[in-house]
Amino acid sequence: MSGPTPILLLKTRSSPHDGYHEYLSEEFQPRFVPVLEHRVHGQNLERVRGLFASGAFAGEDQGRGSSWGLGATGTRFGGMIFTSQRAVEAFALMIEENGLPFTPSQTKPFPLYTVGPATARALATLRDKYLPSATIYGEDAGNGQNLAHLILKHYNTIYPDSTAEPQHGSSPPTKPSLLFLVGEQRRDIIPKTLMGPDRPETDRIHVEEIVVYETGEMESFETDFADAVRQCRVKTQHTGPTDAQSLCGPTAPIWVVVFSPTGCEAMLRVLKMGPFANNASDGNDNPHESHKQAAQPDVFIATIGPTTRDFLREKFAFEAHVCAEKPSPEGVAEGIRGFMAMRETDANSTMETTDP
């Protein structure tokens, strides 16, 4: 009889609590393999603080009107967008080091838009301490496209019949911009959707992006991941599969959950999947060792959402086994359960058709 199914989470474990570890530990054996190195962009964070200090986020009667502080467009900001925990962490670092000179408007809501429950939770902790009057929206959006449409609907109810562009070349915009704190690697789906020229002028929302962190693949990731897979394989070989897993194949499964495109090439190379599937020997000239590597337990790939799934498709012609419907621990677990249930059903059907 085997223990919990190993599941490798290609991310840094969140502190002090990680929702993936807490939820998945009930059914799986989670292990974190950090992929990304994050470097805070201090100069741009100082720029963000300058926006708050200048009154760019204050009510119309409170701002001091500094042209530098009012952003690249010269307009005020009515809310913020966060689509990653790293952006929230960078913003939190700025606040904790220098404070937050901010007096919210007494007449208009101050929305904080986010995508996914993990980022929402991180933002809620920050909001409760420093921005108690702000409201978080988008926890269940699931992806950037859905969040963009949620923003269009919600923000335009706060500023109805207003415009994001100057009118007649002189009058200032009547709809404040949204400040989007991002990493240097990001998709432009939200700004394109909110500022699309095909939208009526009164629907458009101007977005100003500021890069607050930079991301790169850890030099040690490929080695760390290979070690983690090797240890999982040794453990599953010693414990053996459960009866249900035996129906699905000769070996117990190992799941890998991918959270971003970064590191995908190294992951596929280690697992000898996609374009690396024919490189079974991994540079080892020992045919017995190569055969041993090819006979390892089944490894399955789950992506946190469509962005990473599509990257694997387009870049490596590789189809992930599962794409979570929602970027959450529950979404990942539900996708894996569904896949394994279908696989077991298919295995049972095959056994029935081959029975004498």
C-alpha positions in Angstrom: 0.0 0.0 0.0 1.4 3.4 -0.9 1.4 6.7 0.9 0.0 10.0 -0.5 0.7 10.8 -4.1 3.8 13.0 -4.5 3.1 16.5 -6.0 5.9 18.9 -6.9 4.8 22.5 -6.7 7.1 24.6 -8.9 7.0 27.7 -6.7 8.4 29.2 -3.6 6.5 28.3 -0.5 4.6 31.3 0.8 5.2 32.5 4.3 3.9 32.3 7.0 1.1 30.1 5.5 0.9 28.5 2.1 -2.6 27.6 0.9 -1.4 25.0 -1.5 0.5 23.1 1.3 -2.3 23.4 3.7 -5.0 22.1 1.3 -3.1 19.6 -0.7 -1.5 17.9 2.3 -4.8 16.2 3.1 -4.6 14.1 -0.1 -1.1 14.5 -1.5 2.5 14.8 -0.4 3.4 18.3 -1.5 7.0 19.5 -2.1 8.1 22.9 -3.2 10.7 23.4 -5.9 11.4 27.2 -6.2 11.7 28.3 -9.9 11.9 32.1 -9.8 14.3 34.6 -8.3 12.5 38.0 -7.6 14.4 41.3 -7.4 12.6 44.3 -6.2 12.8 47.4 -8.4 13.6 50.0 -5.8 13.7 53.0 -8.1 10.2 52.3 -9.4 8.9 51.6 -5.9 10.1 55.0 -4.9 8.2 56.4 -7.9 5.0 54.7 -6.6 5.5 56.2 -3.2 6.0 59.6 -4.9 2.6 59.2 -6.5 1.0 58.7 -3.1 3.0 61.5 -1.5 2.0 63.9 -4.3 -1.7 63.3 -3.7 -2.3 61.4 -7.0 -4.5 58.9 -5.1 -6.3 61.5 -2.9 -9.8 62.9 -3.4 -10.1 65.7 -5.9 -10.1 68.3 -3.1 -7.1 66.8 -1.3 -4.3 66.3 -3.9 -1.5 68.8 -4.1 -1.5 68.7 -7.8 2.1 67.9 -8.5 2.5 67.2 -12.2 5.2 64.5 -11.5 3.0 62.9 -8.9 0.0 62.7 -11.2 1.5 60.0 -13.3 2.7 59.9 -16.9 -0.8 61.0 -18.1 -1.1 63.9 -15.6 -4.2 62.3 -14.2 -5.2 61.0 -10.8 -5.6 57.4 -9.9 -8.8 55.9 -8.6 -7.6 52.4 -7.8 -4.9 49.8 -8.3 -4.4 46.4 -10.0 -2.4 43.4 -8.7 -2.1 40.1 -10.6 0.8 38.5 -8.6 1.8 38.0 -5.0 5.2 39.4 -5.9 3.7 42.7 -6.8 1.8 42.8 -3.5 5.0 41.9 -1.6 7.0 44.7 -3.4 4.2 47.2 -2.5 4.2 45.9 1.1 8.0 46.4 1.3 7.7 50.0 0.1 5.0 50.7 2.7 6.8 49.0 5.6 10.1 50.8 4.8 8.7 54.3 4.2 5.0 54.3 5.3 2.1 55.2 3.1 1.2 58.9 2.8 -2.4 58.4 1.7 -5.7 60.1 2.5 -8.5 58.3 0.7 -11.3 60.1 -1.0 -14.4 60.6 1.2 -16.7 60.4 -1.8 -15.4 57.6 -4.0 -14.6 54.0 -3.3 -10.9 52.9 -3.7 -10.9 49.5 -5.4 -8.0 47.1 -5.4 -8.4 44.6 -8.3 -6.7 41.3 -8.1 -6.8 37.9 -9.8 -6.9 34.7 -7.9 -7.5 33.9 -4.2 -3.8 33.7 -3.2 -3.1 37.2 -4.4 -6.3 38.4 -2.8 -5.3 36.9 0.5 -1.9 38.6 0.4 -3.5 41.9 -0.5 -6.2 41.6 2.2 -3.5 41.5 4.9 -1.9 44.6 3.5 -5.3 46.4 3.0 -6.4 45.7 6.6 -3.3 47.3 8.0 -2.7 50.2 5.6 -5.8 50.8 3.4 -8.8 49.9 5.5 -11.2 51.9 3.3 -10.2 50.1 0.2 -12.2 47.2 -1.3 -10.8 44.1 -3.0 -12.4 42.8 -6.2 -11.6 39.9 -8.5 -10.7 37.0 -6.1 -12.7 34.6 -8.2 -11.8 36.1 -11.6 -9.5 33.2 -12.5 -7.5 35.0 -15.2 -6.5 38.4 -16.6 -9.2 38.4 -19.3 -12.0 37.8 -16.8 -10.5 40.4 -14.4 -10.4 43.0 -17.2 -14.1 42.5 -17.9 -14.9 42.7 -14.2 -13.0 45.9 -13.9 -14.8 47.4 -16.9 -18.2 46.6 -15.3 -17.3 47.7 -11.8 -15.1 50.7 -12.3 -17.5 52.3 -14.8 -20.2 52.2 -12.2 -18.0 54.3 -9.9 -17.3 56.8 -12.7 -20.3 56.6 -15.1 -20.4 58.7 -18.2 -16.8 59.8 -17.7 -13.8 59.6 -20.0 -10.3 58.4 -19.6 -8.9 60.8 -22.3 -8.7 64.6 -22.4 -11.6 66.1 -24.1 -11.2 68.5 -27.1 -7.5 68.7 -26.4 -7.8 70.8 -23.2 -10.2 69.5 -20.6 -8.6 66.9 -18.3 -9.9 63.4 -18.2 -12.9 62.9 -15.9 -12.2 59.2 -15.1 -9.1 58.5 -12.9 -6.6 56.0 -14.2 -5.8 52.7 -12.6 -2.2 51.9 -11.4 -1.1 48.4 -12.4 2.0 47.1 -10.4 3.7 44.4 -12.5 6.8 42.4 -13.1 8.9 42.9 -16.2 7.5 39.7 -17.7 3.7 40.0 -18.1 0.9 39.8 -20.6 -0.8 42.9 -21.8 -4.3 41.5 -21.9 -5.6 43.8 -19.1 -4.4 47.2 -20.5 -5.4 46.2 -24.0 -8.9 45.2 -22.9 -9.4 48.3 -20.7 -8.0 50.8 -23.2 -9.2 49.1 -26.5 -9.9 51.7 -29.2 -12.9 49.6 -30.2 -14.6 50.5 -26.9 -16.8 53.5 -26.5 -14.9 56.4 -24.9 -17.0 56.4 -21.8 -16.1 52.7 -21.3 -12.3 53.0 -21.6 -10.2 53.0 -18.5 -6.6 54.2 -18.7 -4.0 51.9 -17.1 -0.5 53.0 -16.1 1.9 50.1 -15.6 4.9 50.4 -13.3 7.4 47.5 -13.0 8.1 46.9 -9.3 9.9 43.6 -9.5 12.0 41.6 -11.9 12.0 37.9 -12.3 14.4 35.3 -13.6 14.9 31.5 -13.4 17.0 30.3 -10.5 20.3 28.9 -11.7 19.9 25.9 -9.5 16.3 25.1 -10.6 17.0 22.3 -13.1 19.3 20.5 -10.7 16.9 21.0 -7.8 13.9 19.8 -9.8 15.9 16.7 -11.1 16.8 15.9 -7.5 13.2 16.2 -6.3 11.9 14.0 -9.1 14.6 11.4 -8.4 13.6 11.3 -4.7 9.9 11.0 -5.5 10.7 8.1 -7.9 12.7 6.3 -5.3 9.9 6.7 -2.7 7.2 5.5 -5.1 9.2 2.5 -6.1 9.7 1.5 -2.4 6.0 2.0 -1.4 4.4 0.7 -4.6 1.1 1.8 -6.1 -2.3 1.4 -4.6 -4.8 -1.0 -6.2 -6.5 1.9 -8.0 -3.2 3.2 -9.3 -2.3 -0.3 -10.5 -5.3 -0.1 -12.8 -3.9 3.0 -14.3 -0.5 1.7 -15.0 2.5 -0.2 -13.7 3.8 2.6 -11.5 2.5 5.2 -9.0 2.0 8.7 -10.3 3.9 11.8 -9.6 2.3 15.2 -10.3 4.1 18.4 -11.2 2.2 21.7 -10.9 3.5 24.5 -13.1 2.7 28.1 -12.0 4.4 30.1 -14.8 6.2 29.8 -18.1 9.5 30.3 -16.5 11.3 27.0 -16.0 9.1 25.0 -18.4 12.0 24.1 -20.7 14.1 22.8 -17.8 11.2 20.9 -16.5 10.5 19.1 -19.8 14.2 18.5 -20.3 14.4 16.7 -16.9 11.3 14.7 -17.5 12.2 13.9 -21.1 8.9 15.1 -22.3 7.8 17.2 -25.3 10.7 18.0 -27.6 13.1 16.2 -25.2 11.2 12.9 -25.3 13.7 11.2 -27.5 16.7 12.2 -25.3 16.2 9.1 -23.1 19.8 8.5 -22.3 20.4 12.0 -20.9 23.9 11.8 -22.1 24.5 8.5 -20.3 26.1 5.9 -22.6 25.1 3.0 -20.3 22.2 1.3 -22.1 21.0 -0.4 -18.8 20.9 3.0 -17.0 19.0 4.5 -19.9 16.4 1.7 -19.8 16.1 2.2 -16.1 15.4 5.9 -16.5 12.8 5.2 -19.2 10.9 2.8 -16.9 10.3 5.4 -14.1 6.8 6.0 -12.6 4.3 8.1 -14.6 4.7 11.8 -14.3 1.8 14.1 -15.0 1.8 17.9 -15.6 -0.9 20.3 -14.2 -0.8 24.0 -15.0 -2.3 26.7 -12.7 -4.2 28.3 -15.6 -4.5 28.8 -19.4 -1.4 31.2 -19.7 1.1 28.5 -18.8 -0.9 25.8 -20.6 -0.9 27.8 -23.8 2.8 28.5 -23.4 3.6 24.8 -23.3 1.5 24.2 -26.4 2.9 27.0 -28.5 6.5 26.9 -27.4 7.0 23.1 -27.0 4.0 21.5 -28.6 3.3 19.9 -25.3 -0.2 19.3 -23.9 -0.5 19.5 -20.1 -2.6 16.7 -18.6 -4.6 19.2 -16.5 -5.3 22.9 -16.6 -6.9 24.1 -13.4 -10.2 25.9 -14.0 -9.4 28.3 -11.1 -5.8 29.3 -10.0 -6.3 27.9 -6.5 -5.4 24.8 -4.5 -9.0 23.6 -4.9 -8.8 24.1 -8.6 -5.6 22.1 -9.0 -6.9 19.3 -6.8 -10.2 19.1 -8.7 -8.4 18.9 -12.0 -6.1 16.1 -10.9 -9.0 14.1 -9.3 -11.0 14.4 -12.5 -8.0 13.4 -14.7 -7.2 10.3 -12.5 -10.9 9.3 -12.4 -11.1 9.3 -16.2 -7.8 7.5 -16.5 -9.0 4.8 -14.1 -12.3 4.4 -16.0 -10.4 4.0 -19.3 -8.2 1.4 -17.7 -11.2 -0.6 -16.4 -12.8 -0.4 -19.9 -9.6 -1.7 -21.5 -9.4 -4.6 -19.0 -13.0 -5.6 -19.7 -12.6 -5.6 -23.5 -9.4 -7.8 -23.2 -11.0 -10.3 -20.8 -11.4 -13.8 -22.4 
